[in-house]
Structure formats: C-alpha cells, structure tokens
Amino acid sequence: MAQFYQPLYIRKYQTGLVQDRENFILPEDAYPVLENAFVWRERIKRKSGCKLLGRLRRVQQTESLGNLDGAGAFSGNIRTIFSLESTGELEPGSVVITDGTNTWQDNGLGVLVGTPAGTGTINYTTMAITLASGVALAALTIDYNYYPGLPVMGLRSQELSNINNERLIAFDTTYAYRYVNGWQEYIPGTTWTGSDFNFFWSTNYWVDQNNNKIFWVSNFSGTSGDPIRYTSQAATAWINFAPVIDGSGNRLQQALVMLPFRSRMVTFNTREGPNLAGSTQYRQRIRWSAIGNPFSDASALVTTVNADAWRDDIPGQGGFLDIPTAQDIVAVGFVRDNLVIFCERSTWQLRYTGRSIAPFQIEKVNTELGVESTFSMVQFDTSLVGIGDKGVVECDSYQSNRIDIKIPDLVYKFNNSGDGPERVQGIRDFQQRIAYWTYVKTGENIKYPNRRLMYNYENDSWAIFTDSYTALGTYQPQSTLRWVDFSEPVEKNQWESLDFPWSNLPSLFPSIVGGNQQGFVEFLGQLGFQTGATNDVSLTITGITGNTTTATRITSPNHNLETGQVITISNIPTGTPFASSLNGGIFSVVWITANTFDLYVYNSSVNQFSTPQLDAPATYVGGGLISIRDNFKIQSKKFNFLETGSNIQLGFMDILMDTTSDGAITMNVYVDYNDTEPVNQYPENIIQTTNAPDTFFNTVIPTYSAVDRFSSKEWQRIYCSTRGAFLTLEFTFSNAQMNGNEQENDVQIDSQVLWIRPAGRQLARSR
C-alpha cells in the first residue's frame, strides 16, 4: 500500500558545519558544507556584508615640488619625487598645488583646475602630474593624501583616560594610523620595518607624567627590525624602550608578547643584548620587571624611573626564567589569575608564588597540544582558545583540549607555507557570541588569508566565510556615527532605498573590524551596525588592460580573488577611459596571477559568466574600486530511510524564511552520491518526449511575499518529486541570481518541513 508523505520538521538549528563524517549518519540540522552562512540563535543566516570604515592613508601637507625654470609648465611624478611606496595611490580630489599665486585643485576626475587660470592632469595610480600655465611659475608646494596600499598588520586598542573607551590604532608594515574623519597617520615621523606576516603586539600599562595611560607596541621583526616603543594618548612621539637587564649592560631589545601581570610587566620570547643588531633570541624566555614602575630610563613622557627595574642580578628587582623545552613560546593569555603559555606543541601556565626573589613558577599543562599562531588567541570567560598544529585548542589553565571535533581535519587544510601559521588572527564578538579566525586555505595560489573560520560558542557550531582579512580588531567611534561619516555619504531622500537597515551605531559601541592586504578596514557584519547583505568596496584597481578580442584584464595587487568569484566595479572617474563600460558592472573573475585577473559577464542563454568583457585599449587614470558579491552554500546531510532498508522519496518541501522585497535563492537536489548534477536542474530534469526542462520542478525559492500583504516571514513551497537511496538539498544563488538583485537581499532560514516517505527497497534506480 502506498504511504502518504510524512513531515520531517527541522527547526531549532544547533549543529551547524560538520566535516569528515559520513553524511548519511549526521543529524538533520548538520551541514557538511556551510559557506558564507552560519547557525545563529536557532536559525540559519547568510553572512552579512562588510561596510568600509576607510582605507589607511597618509595626509601630506605643504611639501615642496622643487624650483621651476619659469617656463610656465611642469611635469613630474609624486611617487618618485617623495619616494613613496610602489603600491601607493593618490586619493582622488585631494591634491592641491600652489606657487603662492596660482593654485591647481584636483577635481577628482583626473584634471587639475587652475586658479586664476591654467590646467593640468593627474594619474591617481601612477602619481604622474602635469601643469600648464600662461605665466611663469615660482617654487611649487603640494598638499595631497595617498593610500600606501600596504597590508594591515595590526588593529590594536589603545586605552584612553575615560572609562570604557579605547582608540583603535592601525598598523601596516611601515606606518601607524588612527581614525579621525578618515584614517590619518598616527604620530608622523616614526616608521616601522615589519614584514607582511609579523603582526604588531600591543598592551596598556602604567601612566606617563601627566597620568595618561601608556600604550606599548612590539613588532617582533628581528635584528634589523624595530625596538619596543611606547607612547600615550596625548603624546606626539614614539619612545624607544630597551631597559638594562644586567650588570654587563645587556638590554631587553624585543619581545614577542608583553603583558602586565601581578603589578609587573612580563615579556615572552625575547631578544636580548647590548643592541638590537647584536641581540640573541631566547625563544623559551619569560622576563619580568620589578613591581610597579617598569621604566629604567627617563624620557619626554616619563620622568620618574627605577633604573634597576629590569635587572635580574639584583634581588627583588627584575628576573627571568626559561621554560624547560626546545619549543618556542608562541602565544600567551590570561585564564582567571594565571597566564597560559602556548608553545608550538605543548601548553604551560605561569603561576604567581608571592615570593620577591622568585615571584613566578612555570608548570606544564599538556605535552601534546600547543598553538602555532601568536595572534590566534581568543580570550573566553574561563579559558583561552588558539589554533595549533593539531586543532583548535582550549585551555582552562588546568587542562588543554580540542574543541573542533565537528571539523577535526580543518586545521590540516590551513596553508603552512608562505608563513601561513603566522598569518592566523582571532577575535571574539561579545554581542553575537561568536569568535572568528582568519587563515590561508591550502592549495590556493594566495599569500594572504582568504578564509574566516566562524565559531558560535553559544551552541558550539562552526561555519566558513570566504573573505580576506589580514588583521582583526575592535573599533569604538568617539561620537555617534551618521550617514555622512561613511565612505559613500547618503542623502536623506535615499535612506528608504538602501539595501540594509540602519541601526544607529552609538558612540563607544565596540564593533568588530577587519583590515585586508591592501589597507582597507571594514566593519564586519553585526547587530550594532547592521551592514546588510552586500559588501562595500574592499579592493583597488591599479591597472586596466583593455582588448577588443580578449577579456579585459584588471591589475589589483594581491587581490586574493579566486576564479568564479563575482565582483562589482565602481569609482572610475566619470569621463575617463573604462568608466562608462565598467562602473556598475557585474563580472565574474578568472584568476591569472596573484595581481591580475580577467573579467567575464553573464550570458543568460547558458546561465554562465562566459562572455569576455571587451574594452578598447586606453590609459587608465586610477580611482577604480572593487566590491565582492558573495555567494553562499548550505548543503544538507544525505537524508535516507536506511533504518527500514528503503529508498527515500521527497514530494515537496516547505521552508520558512524572512521576507525580502525582491529576493530569491536556488535549491539544488542531488540523488545518492552524485553531488555535481542536481536532478531538478537542466539537463537532469529533461522531459524525454519534448527535450525540454520539466517546469514542475522548482529550483527558485522566492523570499518575497506571495500575497498582497506585509508579513515579515513567509512559508515557501518547493516541488521536487525525487527518490533515491539518499537525497541531498543545497541552497545557494544561481549565476542569474548572482547577476541580479537577488544577491543583494538577506537570507534567513527559520525552519524546514520535508514531506518524505519510504519508496521501495534500497538501490532501486529510479527518479
């Protein structure tokens, strides 16, 4: 007797991503693929978009272009004249040149407009400029802003005097920055010599002579690198810090980690010697100062010092101990009243003894589990979590355990070449109760992190995001943010047309931000500032090679894009080459090199991005920016009736989703272990007699209301009468949806009802 369809109700999502398990034995709410979507508070949400806070930039004022010959014309290159970075680009509209009588103002379109007369040109990418004037020119000076284009190597928090207020200090490999009406260099005059994988460590401890909190920075970059430096919130200089540690005149030159602990400054994995160039690295060393004042040398910020604060040969002052292992100290963090120390393959803790002669002792916690990434440390309430060579490791100071049992082999897919372990960064989002880690996926021709591992510690679920961030941090705006404070100001009459809801971001609200390999810093999606579904710009275009027979080629240094990703191009100055053909366009990329890719447009006849974008050769003046249009993929377990020895038949499905204005997603259905050819898509759903697709099969799930009334949620029904030994459901965007408005809408799945029944004995081959 035929059985009626019975509902399989899937709700209260908890399990999330589960990898390296047989898919047919997973729970109903487990997903072998959960990409750019995650389980959050018993629902499945598509990853939010990221909004631009700003690009790291330098503001240069009244610099001399040199003396002229009085001929009334000038040509030169700002990059060459001022020895700027090869990756640098001028900020369109920021250039002003004057000789005291004549002034040329950059109009943002590649033209320098002269006052009272004259004209000129400017290329924002190459930084070449020309000037023409009908009168003789005197010595020229220039104001300009430029983006160095260097990777973000630190987003660190500097404590300010008022309570619950921290200033975000950003670092790239050469400069420090703070955010004041856009990013500006923080304390100009000091440069850094970091690499593109040595991140900046910072901590806050003690006060200067004006009672401002001291901000310490260490860039563990070797004998040719930087000393430890400190400053305070009102200071105008960085001060080098190298205290004397013994009677021979040796000094503490560098430290991987610095932390205040039990009223002492404690350093880990140090470089020590008479000077930095001649220093020796002590990889297992823990060195501390005397209780209280850690300064042994007076400076413009600190006048009260303890000359012997770090001396290890004077009882009661400084001291050190070495962990009895050959492994490097890699990461350190607090758990309750102890310091947990992770070496490469072991875990230790530093305990306070209370004795003035030997105030600390070291104890081993675990002999097998350690951490490889200094900045992977994420502080939880009662534990410390980091990324090791064997897994995601949690230590509560008494024991260390892996917490990634649902994804046991993922860490083995992290790229260990190209300094991959050092590039991992972690952070905790307190409001969403989520932790993130950036990493480089192995097997890609990519240098910088191109994945973000998401851990929802509220329900112990995981997901993977396909985005690129080199550093993570927390930003607290010093005043309530307004529309005009963002990268693309919004007029009042445009508010209602925006693609994301506005939730006013109050002053001092801690928002998670990420910086990338080109110096862009973005808000990561969260509740305090609802970023919506789409991404803001996050990459720059430094070159465009047009061709009328082959695809247009884009140059974007270390773009981190992969073949098949979809992007939008904007901001090429109006009226300049490529502006009319590329601005606002949606393209799929084909990876060529780490710095270049080709553009293809959507071809509706084959539902593919297969048509090359063609442009005539021309000179690109710069200014172009790239936004990434993320897809998502939610792939279910393999549903079955193995317990009864039967095949499974799906009749139809109901899915409860948030309502959007014009959104839709695609559902693919796979039978058995064929996970590449969905049976509800052409050509698998072809009608043999007509050779046409069977339109009874649903592939598109609309997320807009089906009736003429407002409802924040709607049940959507999908028909796909299919049977086999196993059935797999996949939710994603099709190529057509990636090219359309559908991609710009949020996706949230609250529950599903699968109407299924047993369908004959197993292994029966029918559809």
ABEGO torsion letter per residue (X at the ends): XBBBBBBBBBBGBAAEBBBGBBAAABBAABBABBBGBBBBGGBBBBBBBBBBAEBBBBBBBGBBAEBBAGAGBBBBBAAAAAGBBAABBBBBGABBBBAGABBBBBAGAGBBBBOABEBBBBBAAAGBBBBBBABBBBBBBBBBBBBAGBBBAEBBBBBBABBGBBBBBBBBAABBBBBBGEBBBBGBGBBBABBAABBBBBBBBEBBAAGBBBBBBBBBAEAABBBBBBBBAABABBBBBBBBABAAGBBBABBABBBBBGGBBBBBGBBBEABAAABBBBAABBBBBBBEBABABBBAABABBBAAAABAABBGBBBBBBBBBABBBABBBBBEABBBBBBAABBBBBBBAGBAABABBBBBABAABBBABAAABBBBAABBBBBBAAEBBBBAGABBBBAAAABAAAAAABBABGGAAAABBBBBBAAAGBBBBBBBBBGBBBABBABBBBBBAAAGBBBBBBBBBABBBBBBBABBBBAAABABBBBAAAAAABABBBBBBBBGBBBBBBBBAAGBBBBBBBAABBAEABBBBABBBABBBBBAABBBBBBBBGAGBBBGBBBBBBGBBBGBBGAAAABGBBBBBBBABAABBBBBBBBAAAGBBABBBBBBBBBBAEGBBBBBBBBBBBBBBBBBAAAAGBBBBBABBBBBBBBBAABBBBBBBBBEABAABBAABOAAABBAAAGBBBAABBABBBABBABBBBBABBBBBBBBBBBEABBBBBBBBBAAAAABAAAABBBBBABBBBBBBBBEBBGBBBX
